[in-house]
């Protein structure tokens, strides 16, 4: 009898420990921080969705915030409140999806999301916004966009998507694989019409030989015209690779070195150096904020805007995900 009881107890203990061992063995490794900052996470598991979020402030303090309140601050920091409501609603859904996807990835202690747009997404507290000469009605507008899209997120295959977004595409968005080397079926290149009158649709910057040498970290020989060699392009119209001044560069590499607004650029020789013309601003992957505004002004609603920039996705309630 005693032996039988021990066998039963052993079986119970093994049954209790087995799920824990399986979870630990199957848990994906956390990406190095420098890799996470350059492209969306490839290994993050589906987070448990809740209506609270840990926010890492610039003061290095981590605070727990209501998700709705946090999203108001994101909209105030990321998109002009002068934009039409459907564009702001699109931003609210994208920001909610982005935040929930990011939390728990290990970028910051405690699964927090920071307020640096270069790492996570920007955020400004309401009192800070008002101190910076913002208007109370702006907060009301942002809150309306968040309230009218409460709990809505973007999904693909039942999981949260990598809801990347940026300022302006210059007429066409870029596919994720061209920027981060990772392919997502919903982050493909799509047309983004109506941006022509938007800020940073097209910009021009000039560089002297001395400035280029400093930025590239090497000496340049020959004439400016001889520096510009062959160029290959991505599906989204960005520079894939370019032969410049005797060396082959990737488009994303040149954008970073020359501090250009985007990879969608052309070069022209001048007497003292080169002139670079860029289209759009940002990585150009996902939703164009300028394009969302253009579509909203054409009468499109947030459902149409989001499904255009993230083809094949669904708009679901948080409680239906996972």
C-alpha positions in Angstrom: 0.0 0.0 0.0 2.8 2.4 1.0 4.7 1.6 -2.3 1.5 2.3 -4.3 1.0 5.6 -2.6 4.6 6.6 -3.4 4.1 5.7 -7.1 1.0 7.9 -7.2 2.8 10.8 -5.5 5.7 10.5 -8.0 3.3 10.5 -10.9 1.6 13.7 -9.6 4.9 15.5 -9.1 6.2 14.6 -12.6 2.9 15.7 -14.1 3.2 19.1 -12.3 6.8 19.7 -13.3 6.5 18.6 -17.0 4.7 21.8 -18.3 7.3 24.0 -16.5 10.2 22.1 -18.1 8.6 22.2 -21.5 8.0 26.0 -21.3 11.6 26.6 -20.2 13.1 24.4 -23.0 10.8 26.0 -25.7 11.2 29.6 -24.5 12.9 31.6 -27.4 16.2 33.4 -26.6 16.1 37.1 -26.1 17.7 39.1 -28.9 20.7 41.2 -28.3 19.6 44.8 -27.7 21.5 46.1 -30.7 19.6 43.7 -33.0 16.3 44.6 -31.6 16.8 48.2 -32.3 17.5 47.5 -36.0 14.6 45.3 -36.9 11.3 43.9 -35.5 11.6 40.9 -33.1 11.7 37.5 -34.8 11.5 35.5 -31.6 9.0 37.2 -29.2 6.2 35.0 -28.1 2.6 36.2 -28.0 2.3 38.4 -24.9 -0.6 38.1 -22.5 -2.7 41.1 -23.4 -3.8 43.4 -20.6 -4.9 47.0 -20.1 -1.9 48.1 -18.1 1.6 48.8 -19.5 5.0 49.4 -18.0 6.6 52.6 -19.4 10.2 53.5 -19.0 10.4 57.3 -18.8 13.5 59.4 -19.8 14.2 59.8 -16.1 14.9 56.0 -16.1 11.8 55.6 -13.8 9.4 52.8 -14.8 5.8 53.5 -14.2 2.6 51.4 -14.6 0.1 53.2 -16.8 -3.4 52.6 -18.1 -3.1 51.5 -21.7 -5.6 54.1 -22.9 -3.9 57.0 -21.1 -0.5 55.9 -22.5 -1.9 55.8 -26.0 -3.1 59.4 -25.7 0.5 60.4 -24.9 1.8 58.4 -27.9 -0.6 60.1 -30.3 0.4 63.6 -29.0 4.0 62.7 -29.5 3.8 60.8 -32.8 1.1 62.5 -35.0 -0.3 66.0 -35.4 -3.8 66.3 -33.8 -4.7 68.5 -36.8 -4.9 65.2 -38.8 -8.4 63.9 -39.6 -10.0 61.5 -37.1 -9.6 58.3 -39.2 -5.8 58.9 -39.4 -5.6 59.5 -35.7 -7.7 56.4 -35.1 -5.4 54.4 -37.3 -2.5 55.7 -35.3 -4.2 54.6 -32.0 -4.7 51.1 -33.2 -1.2 50.8 -34.6 0.3 52.2 -31.4 -1.7 49.9 -29.3 -0.6 46.9 -31.3 3.0 48.0 -31.3 3.1 48.5 -27.5 1.4 45.2 -26.7 3.8 43.4 -29.1 6.8 45.1 -27.6 6.0 44.6 -23.9 7.7 41.6 -22.5 10.3 41.3 -25.3 13.2 42.1 -22.9 14.3 45.3 -24.4 14.0 47.0 -21.1 13.8 45.7 -17.5 10.4 44.5 -16.4 9.1 44.2 -20.0 8.8 48.0 -20.2 8.4 50.0 -23.4 10.5 53.2 -23.6 9.6 56.6 -24.9 12.4 56.9 -27.4 11.0 56.6 -31.0 14.4 55.2 -32.2 13.9 52.2 -29.9 10.2 51.8 -29.1 7.7 54.7 -29.8 7.5 58.3 -28.6 5.3 59.4 -25.7 4.6 62.7 -23.9 2.7 63.1 -20.6 -0.3 65.5 -20.8 1.2 68.0 -18.4 4.5 68.0 -20.3 2.6 68.6 -23.5 0.7 71.5 -22.1 3.9 73.0 -20.6 5.3 72.8 -24.1 2.5 75.2 -25.3 0.2 72.4 -26.5 -3.5 73.0 -26.2 -6.1 71.1 -24.1 -8.2 70.5 -27.1 -5.3 68.5 -28.7 -5.5 66.1 -25.7 -9.3 65.8 -26.2 -8.8 65.0 -29.9 -6.2 62.3 -29.1 -8.4 60.9 -26.4 -11.3 60.6 -28.8 -9.2 58.6 -31.3 -8.1 56.3 -28.5 -11.6 56.0 -27.0 -13.3 55.2 -30.3 -10.9 52.4 -31.1 -10.7 51.0 -27.6 -9.1 47.5 -27.4 -8.7 47.2 -31.1 -5.5 45.7 -32.4 -4.0 44.4 -35.7 -3.5 40.7 -36.1 -2.2 38.2 -38.7 -2.9 34.5 -38.2 -4.4 35.2 -34.8 -1.3 37.0 -33.4 -0.3 40.6 -33.0 1.6 42.0 -36.0 4.8 44.0 -36.1 2.9 47.3 -36.4 5.7 49.5 -37.7 5.0 53.0 -38.9 6.8 56.1 -40.1 6.3 59.7 -41.2 6.1 59.8 -45.0 6.8 57.3 -47.7 7.4 59.6 -50.7 4.7 57.8 -52.7 5.4 54.1 -52.0 6.2 52.1 -48.9 9.0 49.7 -48.5 8.9 45.9 -47.8 10.4 44.9 -44.4 12.9 42.4 -46.0 14.6 45.3 -47.8 15.2 47.2 -44.6 15.6 44.6 -41.8 16.2 41.4 -43.8 13.1 39.8 -42.4 10.1 39.1 -44.6 6.5 39.6 -43.2 3.5 38.9 -45.5 1.8 42.0 -44.2 4.8 44.4 -44.5 5.1 44.6 -48.2 5.5 47.5 -50.6 2.2 49.4 -51.4 1.4 52.6 -53.1 0.8 55.6 -50.9 -0.8 58.3 -53.0 -1.7 61.8 -51.9 1.5 62.6 -50.0 2.8 65.1 -52.6 1.9 68.1 -50.5 3.0 66.6 -47.2 6.1 67.6 -45.2 9.2 65.6 -46.2 7.7 64.2 -49.4 10.8 65.4 -51.1 14.0 66.9 -49.6 17.3 67.9 -51.0 20.7 68.2 -49.2 24.1 69.0 -50.5 27.5 67.7 -49.4 31.0 69.0 -50.1 33.9 66.6 -50.6 35.2 67.4 -47.1 31.8 66.7 -45.5 31.5 63.4 -47.4 35.0 62.3 -46.3 34.1 63.1 -42.7 30.8 61.2 -42.8 32.2 58.2 -44.8 35.4 58.1 -42.8 37.7 57.9 -45.8 39.4 60.0 -48.4 37.7 60.5 -51.8 39.6 60.8 -55.1 38.5 61.9 -58.5 35.7 64.2 -59.5 32.2 64.2 -57.9 30.8 62.9 -61.2 33.1 59.9 -61.1 32.0 59.0 -57.5 28.5 58.0 -58.6 28.4 54.5 -60.0 25.8 51.8 -60.4 22.7 51.6 -58.3 20.1 48.8 -57.7 16.7 49.4 -56.2 14.2 47.7 -54.0 10.6 46.9 -54.8 9.6 50.0 -52.8 11.9 52.3 -54.8 14.6 52.6 -52.2 18.3 52.1 -52.9 19.2 48.5 -52.4 22.9 48.8 -53.2 25.0 51.6 -54.7 28.6 51.9 -55.9 29.9 55.2 -54.6 33.4 56.6 -54.7 35.0 53.2 -55.4 33.0 51.2 -52.8 29.8 49.3 -52.7 27.3 50.3 -50.0 23.9 49.1 -49.0 21.1 51.7 -49.2 20.4 51.5 -45.5 24.1 51.9 -44.8 24.4 55.1 -46.9 21.3 56.5 -45.3 22.8 56.0 -41.9 26.2 57.3 -42.8 24.9 60.4 -44.6 22.0 60.9 -42.1 19.5 60.9 -45.0 15.7 61.0 -44.4 15.1 57.7 -46.2 16.7 55.1 -48.5 14.6 56.4 -51.4 17.3 58.8 -52.8 19.1 59.9 -55.9 22.5 61.5 -56.3 23.7 64.3 -58.6 27.2 65.6 -59.0 27.9 69.3 -58.3 31.1 71.4 -58.6 31.9 71.0 -55.0 30.4 67.6 -54.2 27.1 65.9 -54.6 23.4 66.8 -54.1 21.1 64.1 -52.7 17.3 64.2 -53.2 15.3 62.0 -50.9 11.6 60.9 -51.0 9.8 60.4 -47.7 11.1 60.2 -44.2 11.7 57.1 -42.0 12.2 53.5 -42.7 9.1 53.5 -45.0 7.9 50.1 -43.7 4.2 49.7 -42.6 1.9 52.6 -42.2 2.8 56.0 -43.6 1.3 58.6 -41.3 1.2 61.1 -44.1 -0.4 58.6 -46.3 -3.0 57.8 -43.6 -3.9 61.5 -43.5 -4.1 61.6 -47.3 -6.5 58.6 -47.3 -8.6 60.1 -44.5 -9.0 63.4 -46.4 -10.2 61.3 -49.3 -13.0 59.9 -47.1 -11.4 56.6 -46.1 -12.0 55.2 -42.6 -9.5 53.7 -40.3 -10.4 50.1 -41.4 -9.6 51.0 -45.0 -6.4 52.8 -44.1 -5.0 50.0 -41.9 -5.9 47.1 -44.3 -4.2 49.1 -47.1 -0.9 49.5 -45.3 -1.0 46.1 -43.6 -2.5 43.8 -46.3 -3.9 40.5 -45.1 -4.3 41.6 -41.5 -7.4 41.7 -39.3 -8.7 44.3 -36.8 -9.6 42.3 -33.7 -10.5 43.0 -30.1 -7.7 42.4 -27.5 -9.6 39.7 -25.7 -9.9 37.7 -28.9 -6.1 37.5 -29.4 -3.9 34.8 -28.1 
